[in-house]
């Protein structure tokens, strides 16, 4: 079926889904009077907070549904795999479940841990607007067991991230300017520039030593996560042990000597030799690293939602200080296209949930304009609650309130008691998942959910830092403007591709190999000299190959090419 027709069908109804037979989970009578406070265990693979949701988001959920959310976060708990296996073995992962599509979805459906929401879906009017995505996620299942996240009504070739992409080379622009904006032809040219910036500003106001790079290992998976980031500046993203170009023009083995990944390890090695890498990088976690950005101890960030979020406070911006995208002449930054079939995670209701109907009402609300604005993560420019953080002005345009400016731009604010009180920052939704893409338009007013895309915000968001950046970047008002004008963006069409589950043999091999790659990657980044770096590189390559790397790489390469075929297909389908 043509994609546009699917979307129209979704807007009209769910006749196809309605005909699906319910199976795989026992139906139960729901307690829907809402008189009793319902504590909901939310197993959330994206959450960075463990415990009862608090603050203003908790307040709105309690008032609307008489629900409190108890977040179970494998990211916080420690050994996330063990927690997942333990809870699934017990037959109860959670009342609400937010995990990955593909393998985890299949495991949970087959294991009977997801409630068949086919009947409940008929009343989920907000979600039915994205029926094509719901059908796509549950394709092959005899029921509806999950709801897609990051759904969108935009073209799959539209950058999904908003005015700032997910990746980029972000530097302390104010300090870069003091060095007279040196020209940088490639990412390697960053190093001497950052060295000059460090030498001119060796310590923070608090007396802490300044470094160009501060790393962490929390997110290491098939490889060292912070080494993978360099490839994104040149249009590559990871799939297993493959780095795949967004346009399908190139595929690389991460352990090849000329790969973007090994290039990144050499980059860190050179940076460390120059004294630019924080020596605590090998032992610290994300939170510790983040606090260093807040204190001004770090000069470079691979992501806007790290450097800018931590340091670009109202106070610093007023002084002309902060992170902005660096002009690197040969970059073509990877961008995720809007995924019309949803993102990499889904939301499901657990079979042991006491009140599936009330949970379905809550989930459906998350896809409403009010819910999307309240829940959307800060990285998506969440505007929060109408009347508190934003309002419609006399001209009929959305704009931030004074409280909203303090809370969202100033870093934090104290929430009025009628909205739950406490710190605004502490009350942000701990779900950490986007239901509707932030750049999609709110059907209630026709403007994006993401407040940074509002005209009112852009007119008011003028500060010495942005003005200087715009002056140096050919008059570009935003990062997206600059990258599009300079043809330095590579959009991977949003195909909602999920790699098939590894068989048991490949899974065992992958786990052994990735441990080796990660171990050697960190050693290479901190090698004492070039001879040791090259020795470690060869050992990594030989050890990985000896463990069956080529066998796993063959699987990943096939998946990467399948992913590209789906990207081509969805882009063509939408264009038609």
C-alpha positions in Angstrom: 0.0 0.0 0.0 1.2 3.5 -0.8 2.5 5.2 2.3 0.5 8.3 1.9 -2.6 6.2 1.5 -1.7 4.3 4.7 -1.5 7.6 6.6 -4.8 8.7 5.3 -6.3 5.4 6.2 -4.9 5.9 9.7 -6.6 9.2 10.0 -10.0 7.7 9.0 -9.9 4.7 11.2 -8.4 1.3 12.1 -10.6 -1.1 10.2 -7.7 -3.5 9.4 -6.4 -3.6 13.0 -10.0 -3.9 14.3 -10.3 -7.2 12.5 -7.3 -8.8 14.2 -8.0 -11.5 16.6 -6.9 -11.0 20.1 -4.5 -13.7 21.3 -1.4 -14.3 23.5 -2.6 -12.6 26.6 -5.5 -13.1 28.9 -8.2 -10.4 28.9 -9.0 -8.9 32.2 -11.7 -6.5 33.6 -10.2 -3.1 34.0 -10.7 -0.9 37.1 -11.6 2.4 35.5 -13.2 4.5 38.2 -9.8 6.0 39.0 -10.7 6.4 42.6 -7.8 4.3 43.7 -4.2 5.6 43.2 -2.5 3.2 40.8 1.2 2.8 41.1 2.6 1.7 37.8 5.9 0.0 37.4 7.5 1.3 34.2 10.4 -0.7 32.9 12.1 1.9 30.8 15.2 1.1 28.8 15.7 4.8 28.0 15.3 6.2 31.5 18.1 7.8 33.4 16.2 8.1 36.7 15.1 5.3 39.1 12.2 5.6 41.4 8.8 7.4 41.7 8.3 10.2 39.1 8.1 13.5 41.0 7.3 17.1 40.3 5.1 18.8 37.8 4.9 15.8 35.4 3.9 13.5 38.2 1.3 16.1 39.2 -0.4 16.3 35.8 -0.4 12.4 35.5 -1.9 12.0 38.9 -4.6 14.6 38.3 -5.6 13.2 35.0 -5.3 9.5 35.6 -4.7 9.0 39.4 -1.5 7.2 38.4 2.0 7.5 39.9 4.9 6.2 37.8 7.6 4.0 39.4 10.5 4.1 37.0 12.6 0.9 36.7 15.7 2.0 34.8 18.3 -0.6 33.7 20.6 2.3 32.8 20.7 3.3 36.5 20.3 -0.1 38.1 23.7 -1.3 36.8 23.7 -4.5 34.9 20.7 -3.8 32.7 20.9 -7.2 30.9 20.7 -9.1 34.1 17.7 -7.0 35.3 15.9 -7.6 32.1 16.5 -11.3 32.1 15.5 -11.6 35.8 12.3 -9.8 35.4 11.3 -11.5 32.1 12.1 -14.9 33.6 9.7 -14.0 36.4 7.0 -13.3 33.8 6.6 -9.6 34.8 8.9 -7.0 33.2 6.6 -4.2 34.2 3.1 -2.7 34.0 4.3 -0.4 31.3 7.3 -1.4 29.1 9.5 0.9 27.0 12.2 -1.1 25.2 13.6 -1.7 21.7 11.7 -2.9 18.7 12.9 -6.1 17.0 14.4 -8.6 19.3 12.9 -7.4 22.6 9.5 -6.9 21.0 9.5 -10.4 19.6 10.8 -11.9 22.9 8.1 -10.3 24.9 5.3 -11.1 22.6 6.4 -14.8 22.3 6.9 -14.9 26.1 3.5 -13.6 26.8 4.7 -10.6 28.7 2.8 -8.0 26.6 -0.9 -7.4 26.8 -2.9 -7.7 23.6 -4.3 -4.1 23.3 -6.4 -4.7 20.2 -9.7 -3.9 22.0 -8.2 -1.0 23.9 -6.8 0.5 20.7 -10.3 1.2 19.4 -10.6 4.0 22.0 -7.1 5.4 21.6 -8.0 8.3 19.3 -4.7 10.1 19.5 -2.7 7.0 18.5 -5.1 6.1 15.7 -3.8 9.2 13.8 -0.6 7.2 13.4 -2.2 3.9 12.5 0.2 3.2 9.7 3.1 3.2 12.3 1.1 1.0 14.7 0.3 -1.5 12.0 4.0 -1.5 10.9 5.3 -2.2 14.4 2.8 -5.1 15.0 3.0 -6.5 11.5 3.1 -10.3 11.8 1.5 -10.4 15.2 -2.1 -11.5 15.8 -2.8 -8.5 17.9 -1.5 -5.1 19.0 1.2 -5.5 21.6 3.1 -2.2 21.3 2.8 1.4 20.2 5.6 3.1 18.2 7.5 6.1 19.5 8.8 9.2 17.7 6.0 8.9 15.2 5.8 11.6 12.5 3.6 12.8 9.7 6.6 14.4 7.9 8.5 13.2 4.9 11.1 10.6 5.7 13.7 12.7 4.0 13.1 15.6 6.4 15.8 16.0 9.1 14.1 14.8 12.3 16.1 16.6 14.9 15.0 20.2 14.4 17.3 23.2 14.2 20.2 21.3 15.8 21.1 17.8 14.4 21.8 15.0 16.8 25.5 15.1 15.9 28.1 17.8 15.2 31.3 19.3 16.2 30.4 21.8 18.9 33.1 24.0 20.4 33.3 26.8 23.0 32.7 29.5 20.4 33.7 32.4 22.5 37.2 30.9 23.1 37.4 30.0 19.4 36.7 33.6 18.5 39.5 34.8 20.7 41.8 32.8 18.6 40.5 34.7 15.5 38.3 31.8 14.1 41.1 29.6 12.6 40.1 27.8 9.4 39.6 24.0 9.8 39.5 21.8 6.7 39.0 18.5 8.5 38.2 17.2 11.9 41.9 16.7 12.6 42.4 20.5 12.3 40.4 20.9 15.5 43.3 19.6 17.6 45.7 22.5 17.2 42.8 25.0 17.6 41.6 23.3 20.8 45.2 23.3 22.1 45.4 27.1 21.7 42.1 27.5 23.4 43.2 25.3 26.3 46.5 27.2 26.7 44.7 30.5 26.7 42.1 29.2 29.3 43.9 26.5 31.4 41.5 26.6 34.3 37.9 27.4 35.1 36.7 30.0 37.5 36.4 27.3 40.1 40.1 26.4 39.6 39.5 23.1 37.7 41.8 22.1 34.8 40.3 22.5 31.4 40.4 19.8 28.7 39.2 19.7 25.1 37.7 16.2 25.5 36.1 14.4 28.5 34.9 10.9 27.7 32.8 8.2 29.3 32.1 4.5 28.7 28.5 4.1 29.9 27.1 3.8 26.3 29.8 1.5 24.8 28.1 -1.3 22.8 29.5 -2.9 19.7 32.3 -0.3 19.9 33.6 2.6 22.0 30.6 4.9 21.7 32.6 8.2 21.8 34.8 7.0 19.0 31.9 6.2 16.8 30.9 9.9 16.9 33.6 11.1 14.6 32.1 9.1 11.7 28.8 11.0 12.0 30.6 14.2 10.9 31.1 12.4 7.6 27.7 10.9 7.1 28.2 7.5 8.8 26.2 5.7 11.5 26.7 2.3 13.0 25.0 -1.0 12.5 26.7 -3.7 14.4 30.4 -3.7 13.3 29.6 -1.7 10.2 29.7 2.0 9.6 27.2 2.8 6.9 26.9 6.0 4.9 23.5 7.7 5.1 23.2 7.6 1.3 24.3 3.9 1.0 27.4 4.9 -1.0 29.9 3.3 1.4 30.2 0.6 4.1 33.2 0.2 6.4 34.4 -2.5 8.8 35.1 -0.7 12.1 38.4 -2.5 12.6 39.9 -1.7 9.2 42.9 0.5 9.5 41.4 3.2 7.2 37.9 3.2 8.8 36.3 6.2 10.3 36.4 4.3 13.6 40.1 3.8 13.7 40.5 7.4 12.5 38.7 8.4 15.6 41.0 6.3 17.8 44.0 8.0 16.2 42.3 11.3 16.8 41.9 10.6 20.5 45.5 9.3 20.7 46.8 12.5 19.1 44.6 14.6 21.4 45.9 12.8 24.5 49.5 13.2 23.4 48.7 17.0 23.3 47.3 16.9 26.8 43.7 17.5 25.5 41.9 14.5 27.0 40.6 14.4 30.5 42.6 11.6 32.3 39.5 10.7 34.3 37.7 9.7 31.1 38.4 6.0 31.6 36.7 5.8 35.0 33.9 8.4 35.1 30.3 8.1 34.1 28.0 10.3 32.1 26.8 12.4 35.1 30.3 13.2 36.2 31.3 14.2 32.7 28.2 16.3 32.4 29.0 18.3 35.5 32.4 19.1 34.0 30.7 20.7 31.0 28.5 22.7 33.4 31.6 24.0 35.1 33.3 24.9 31.8 36.0 22.3 32.1 35.4 20.9 28.6 35.9 22.7 25.2 34.4 20.3 22.7 31.1 18.3 22.4 30.0 15.8 19.8 26.3 16.6 20.6 24.4 19.9 21.0 22.3 18.3 23.7 25.5 17.8 25.8 27.7 20.9 25.5 24.9 23.4 24.8 22.5 21.9 27.3 25.0 21.9 30.1 26.8 25.2 29.5 24.6 27.5 27.3 22.7 28.9 30.2 21.0 32.4 30.1 23.8 33.7 32.3 26.6 32.4 30.1 24.9 33.4 26.8 24.5 36.9 28.1 28.3 37.0 28.5 28.7 35.7 25.0 29.9 32.3 26.2 28.8 28.9 25.0 29.0 26.0 22.5 28.2 26.4 18.9 28.7 24.4 15.7 32.3 24.6 14.4 32.8 25.3 10.7 34.7 22.2 9.3 35.0 22.4 5.5 34.8 18.8 4.6 32.0 17.7 7.0 28.7 16.2 5.8 26.9 15.5 9.1 24.6 12.5 9.5 20.9 13.2 10.1 18.1 10.9 10.9 15.1 11.4 8.6 11.7 11.6 10.1 10.5 8.1 10.8 6.9 7.7 9.5 6.7 4.3 11.0 8.2 5.3 14.4 11.5 5.1 16.1 13.6 2.3 17.6 11.6 1.9 20.8 8.0 1.0 21.6 5.6 1.3 24.5 3.7 -1.8 25.6 1.4 -2.7 28.5 2.5 -5.7 30.6 0.2 -8.7 31.0 0.4 -8.4 34.8 -0.9 -4.8 34.7 -3.8 -4.3 37.2 -5.7 -1.8 35.0 -4.8 -2.1 31.3 -7.6 0.3 30.3 -6.4 3.1 32.5 -2.8 2.5 31.2 -4.1 2.6 27.6 -5.8 6.0 28.4 -2.5 7.3 29.8 -0.5 6.0 26.8 -2.9 7.5 24.3 -2.7 10.8 26.2 1.1 10.8 25.6 0.3 11.1 21.8 -2.1 14.0 22.3 -0.9 17.6 21.9 -1.1 18.1 25.6 0.7 14.9 26.4 3.4 15.3 23.7 4.2 18.8 24.9 4.4 17.7 28.5 6.3 14.4 28.0 8.7 15.1 25.1 12.3 15.0 26.2 14.3 18.2 26.6 16.5 17.3 23.6 13.4 17.6 21.5 12.7 21.1 22.7 9.7 20.2 25.0 7.6 23.2 25.6 5.9 21.8 28.7 2.5 22.9 30.0 0.4 25.5 28.3 -0.3 28.3 30.8 2.9 27.6 32.8 5.8 27.5 30.4 4.1 28.7 27.2 1.0 30.4 26.0 -0.6 31.7 22.8 0.0 35.4 22.3 -2.3 38.1 20.9 -1.0 37.4 17.4 -2.0 33.7 17.7 1.5 32.4 18.0 3.0 30.2 20.7 5.6 31.8 22.9 7.4 31.0 26.2 6.2 32.7 29.3 8.6 34.4 31.7 8.5 31.3 33.8 9.2 29.2 30.7 12.2 31.3 29.8 13.6 30.9 33.3 12.9 27.1 33.4 13.9 26.2 29.9 16.5 28.7 28.9 17.8 29.7 32.4 18.4 26.1 33.4 15.7 25.7 36.1 12.9 27.4 38.1 10.7 26.7 41.1 7.3 25.4 39.9 4.2 27.0 41.5 2.4 24.7 44.0 -0.7 24.4 41.8 1.5 22.6 39.3 3.1 20.3 41.8 5.9 22.6 43.1 9.6 21.7 43.3 12.3 22.2 40.7 11.1 22.3 37.1 14.2 20.3 36.0 13.6 17.6 38.5 10.0 17.3 37.5 10.6 16.7 33.8 9.2 13.3 32.5 11.6 10.5 33.5 10.2 8.4 30.6 12.8 10.0 28.4 11.0 8.9 25.3 9.4 11.0 22.5 6.0 9.8 21.4 5.5 12.3 18.7 8.5 13.9 16.9 9.2 17.3 18.2 9.4 19.0 14.8 5.9 17.8 13.9 3.1 20.4 14.0 0.7 20.5 16.9 -2.7 20.1 15.3 -4.3 22.4 17.9 -2.4 25.5 16.7 -0.4 24.5 13.6 3.0 25.1 15.2 5.8 22.6 16.0 5.9 21.0 19.4 9.6 22.0 19.6 9.7 25.6 21.0 13.1 26.3 19.5 11.3 26.3 16.1 8.8 29.0 17.0 9.2 32.4 15.4 8.7 34.0 18.8 11.5 32.1 20.3 13.9 32.7 17.4 13.2 36.5 17.5 13.8 36.7 21.2 16.7 34.3 21.4 19.3 36.8 20.4 22.4 37.0 22.5 26.0 38.0 21.9 27.1 34.4 21.3 24.5 33.7 18.6 25.0 37.1 16.9 28.7 36.5 16.6 28.2 32.9 15.3 25.7 34.2 12.7 28.2 36.8 11.6 30.9 34.3 11.1 28.7 31.6 9.5 27.6 33.5 6.4 24.5 35.0 8.1 23.0 31.6 9.0 20.4 32.0 11.8 20.5 28.3 12.9 22.7 25.3 12.6 20.2 23.7 10.2 20.2 26.8 8.0 24.0 26.7 7.8 24.3 23.0 7.0 21.6 23.1 4.4 23.1 26.2 2.7 26.6 24.7 2.7 25.3 21.3 1.6 26.9 19.7 4.7 24.1 17.5 5.8 23.4 13.8 4.9 19.9 12.7 5.6 19.2 9.0 6.1 15.5 8.5 5.1 13.5 7.4 8.1 12.6 3.8 7.3 12.2 2.5 10.9 14.5 -0.3 10.2 15.2 -2.9 12.9 18.0 -5.4 12.4 16.9 -9.0 12.8 17.8 -10.8 15.9 21.2 -12.5 16.0 21.1 -16.3 16.1 22.7 -17.9 19.2 26.0 -18.5 17.5 26.4 -14.9 16.2 25.2 -13.5 19.6 27.9 -15.4 21.5 30.6 -14.3 19.0 29.5 -10.7 19.0 29.6 -10.4 22.8 33.2 -11.7 22.8 34.3 -9.6 19.9 32.8 -6.3 21.1 34.4 -6.7 24.5 37.8 -7.0 22.8 37.2 -4.0 20.5 36.1 -1.8 23.4 39.0 -2.8 25.6 41.6 -2.2 22.9 39.9 1.0 21.7 40.3 2.6 25.2 43.9 1.4 25.4 44.7 2.8 21.9 43.2 6.2 22.8 45.6 6.4 25.7 48.6 4.7 24.2 52.0 6.0 25.3 53.4 6.4 21.8 52.7 5.7 18.1 54.5 2.4 18.2 52.2 1.1 21.0 49.2 2.5 19.2 50.0 0.5 16.1 50.8 -2.6 18.2 47.5 -2.4 19.9 45.6 -1.9 16.7 47.1 -5.0 15.1 46.4 -7.0 18.3 42.8 -5.8 18.2 42.4 -6.7 14.6 44.0 -10.1 15.0 42.1 -11.0 18.2 38.8 -9.9 16.8 39.3 -11.9 13.6 40.4 -14.9 15.6 37.2 -14.8 17.6 35.1 -14.9 14.4 34.8 -11.2 13.5 34.4 -11.9 9.7 31.4 -14.1 10.4 29.6 -11.5 12.4 30.6 -8.7 10.1 29.0 -10.6 7.2 25.7 -10.6 9.0 26.0 -6.9 9.9 26.9 -6.0 6.3 23.8 -7.8 5.0 21.7 -5.9 7.5 23.2 -2.6 6.6 22.4 -3.1 2.9 18.9 -4.2 3.8 18.5 -1.1 5.9 19.6 1.0 2.9 17.1 -0.8 0.6 14.3 0.1 3.1 15.5 3.7 3.2 15.3 3.9 -0.6 11.9 2.3 -0.6 10.3 4.5 2.0 11.7 7.7 0.4 10.4 6.6 -3.0 7.0 5.5 -1.6 6.4 8.8 0.1 7.6 10.8 -3.0 4.9 8.9 -5.0 
